[in-house]
Amino acid sequence: MRMGLFAAFVVASAVAAGTAASQPAPYNDVGLTMGHWHLISKDVEANKKLFLAMGAKMYMPGGAPLMSFPGVYINLILGMEKGEGGTVGSVVNHVGFIVDDVQKRTAEWKAKGVAVLPGGNGRLDQAFVVTSDGVRIEILEDKTQTVPIRHEHVHLSLTAAEVPKAQAWYAKTFGGKAGTRNNQPIVDLPGVQMRFATADSKQAPTRGRTLDHIGFDVRDHAAFVKKLEADGVKLDEPPRTGGGGNTITYITDPWGTRIEIIQRAPLGQQVTSAQ
């Protein structure tokens, strides 16, 4: 079994045990909810420091750091691999959080050493953070939310002709609701809004880059795999159940986004929080 697959099993075990820190959104009608981003960090310590400063909780399943925010888990290690290339230039152009007050929260982060980039066109309700290995994170604001920070979106970058196809694919494949935000196409899924922007040229696949893949949790892995196959979606590899009892497989969307599909094992393993 390749090291990356083993790491995914370890991460999934921690996710199952760490629900006190970050409950996933409820499953939708097809039994799916947002799960995680999986990074291949060149500098794990730098990324740990960054996410902790932004408000993450950290768990250490099997000695590997797992960062937890409301609505998403972030793994920093994928076996012995090292990612090459940030999000800009790949089909996943950036990912996004939403905070209760952009200026207040980014001031706190800056005081802890986080480099914060300003919002576009002088916007005070937007900012950006870029990890040391190139993962671009948009920060937006919702003053009505009751937590300081939560996961919000994954933003894909596609050629104009592919955008409507991608919106339709994500809505059908994952049981999402297609719509618009600021006149731009989106698909709403539990715990994440998939957003679609226009690129001048085809972007690189995510596999092997710093953000190698995103992950969705499913309630019934076998049933969801049957749905995928009925929809004509090809699995990258057969489903497997790891030592922690978690069942996973991977698919790749038609534009190059690698996606993990995981059913978590029942709770039981205890994980000690590092913060």
N, C-alpha and C positions, 0 to 999 in steps of 0.2 A: 504494500500500500504506500503510495507516495506521501511525502511528509506534509504537503499542503492539505491533503484529505484528512490525515491524522489530526492536524491542527484544527480543522473545521469541527471534528468530533469533540475535541477538548473545549473549544469555544462554546459549542452548543450545550455541553454539560454545565458550563458556568452560567450561561444565559438562563437555563432552567432553574438553577439554584439562586440566581440573583434577582428574582422578581420583586423583592422588597424595595429595590432601588429604582426600578423602571418597569412598570407594568406595560406590556404591549397593548395597543388598541384592541378592542374586541374584533373577532373574526367577522368578515363579511359573509354574504350569502354563499360564496364558493369555498368558505373556510380558510381565508387567507388574511394575514396582517403583516405590517412592516416588521422586520427583524433587525438587520444589522448592515453596517458597512464593513468590509474586510480590507484593511490596508496591509501593504508589504513595506514596513517602515525601514528606511535606511538608518535612521537614528531613533530608536525606540525611546530612549530616555528623553529626547527633545519633545517627542509627541506626547509622552506621558505628562510631562511638565505643562505643555500647552493645554491639553484637555482638562487636567486637574485645575488649572487656573481659570478655565472657562466654566467650571462647576460640575465636572464629571465626578462620579464615584469610581473607584478602581477596585477590581477584584483580581486575584492572582491564581486562577485555576491551573494546577500543574506547573506553577511558576511563570505562567505567561500572562501579561497584563491584558485585562479586558476592561474597557472604559464604558461606563453606563451613564446615559442621559435619559430623561423622560422621552420615551418613544423610540429609542434606538440604542443598540450596543455597537461599539467600535472595537474590533480586534486589530492589534498592531503588528502581529507576526503571522506569517504563513510558511511554516516549515523553515527551511534554510534559505528560502528565496529572498531576493532583494528587488524591489520594484524599480523599473526604469521609466521615468516620465510621469509628470503630474497629471492633473485632471484636464487642464486646458490643452487642447489638441486631441483629447479622446472624446468618445461619444458621451461620456458623463463629464460635462464641462465643469460642473461644480455641484456641491451639496449645500443644504441650508438649514440653519436653526432660526428660531424666532424667540425673542426675549421680550421682557416686559418694558424695558426702557433701554434703548440702544446706547444713548450717551452715558447713562449711569453704569451699565454693565461693562461697556468697553473701557471706561475710565478705571474700573476695578481691575480689568484684565491687564491694562497697560501698567498699572502699579505692580503687577506680578510679573512683568517682563514680556507680555504678549505684544507683538507688533500688530497694530490694527490699521487697516487701510480705510480711507474715508469712503462714504457712499458716493454714488454717481450724481453729477450735477448739483453738488452741494447738499444732498439729502442728509438730514440729521436722523432719519428713521431707518437708515441702511448703513452697513459697514461690511468690510470683508476681512477675513483672516486667512492666511495661506500658511500651511505647515512647511517645515523646513525641506520636505521632499515634494512639495508642489501640489498638495490637495487644497483646492480653493473652496472656501466656506463662506457663503453669504449669510449675513446676519440681518434679520428684519425685525420689526417691532409690532407687538400687540399689547397695548397698555391694559387690556382687560384680562389678560391671562393671570392665573394665580401662582405660577411657578416662574422662577427667574429665567429659565431657558428650557426649551424643548425642541425636539426634532421637527422639521417641517417639510422639506422638499428635496427631490433629486432632479437636477436640470439636465436634460439631454440636448445635445447639439447635433442637428441633422440638416441635410440639404432640404431646400424648400419643398421639393416634390415628395420627400419621404416623411415630412412632419405629419400630414393627415393619416398616412398609413400607420405610423408609429402610435399615434393617439388611438386609432381604432384597434390596433393589436393589443395595447396595454389594457384597454377597457374590456376587450373580449377575453383575453387570456387570464386576467386576474380578477375579473368581476368588478372592474372599476366604473366610475361615473365620469363620462367625458363632459367637458365644459370649457369655459374660458376664464382667464384671470388677466385683467388689464389688456383685454383683447387678444390674448395669446392662448393657444390651446393647452389644456391640462387634462389629466385624469386623476380623480380623487380616489385613493385607496385608504384603508384603515392605517393611520399612523404616518402617512406620507402623501404628498401631492407630487405626481410626476408632471414635470413641466417640459415643454418642447420649444427650443429656440432654433432659428435658422442659421446655418453655417454656409459659407461659400463653397466648401468642398467636403467630401466624405471624411469623417474623423476616424481616428485609430480605435481599434477594439480596446476594451479595458484589460483583458487578461494579460498579466505580467507587468502592468503599470502599478504605480503606488496604490491607487484604488483599484484593486484587482476585480472586485465584484461587490454587488449588493445582495442582500438576502431577504427572503420572505419566509415567515413561519406559516405552516399549514396545520389544520386541525387533524386531517386524515391524509397521510402521505400517499397511500395506495390509491385512494379515491382521486386525489388531485393529479397524480401521475396519469391515471386513466383519462381524466379530463384533458390534460395536455396532449396526450396521444390522439384522442378523438378530435382535437383541434388541429392536428397535424404538426404539433411542436415536437421536435426531436430532442431527446435527452442527450447531453454530452457524455454521460456515463450511466450505467445501471444504478438504481437505488441501492444504498448500502446502509447497514445499521452498525454503528460503532460500539466501542466498549462501554460508553456511557448510556447506550440504549437509544441514541438519537438517530433517526433515519434521514439521510440526505441524498440529494442528487443535484446536478447542475444543468441549466439550460443556457443558451446564448440567444438573445433576441436577434432579429434579422439585421440589426445595425451594429452589433458587436458588444453589447452590454452583457457581461457574464452575470448570471443570477443563480444564487443558491436557493434551493427549495428544501426546507427542513421541518421535520416534526420532532418536537422536543420530547424527551423522555419525561415521565412523571417526576415531580420534585422529590428530593430525598438527600442528594449530596449537599453538604454544607460547604459554603465558600466564605472565607474570611475576607472582609472588606479592608482595603488598605487605606481608605479615607472615608 
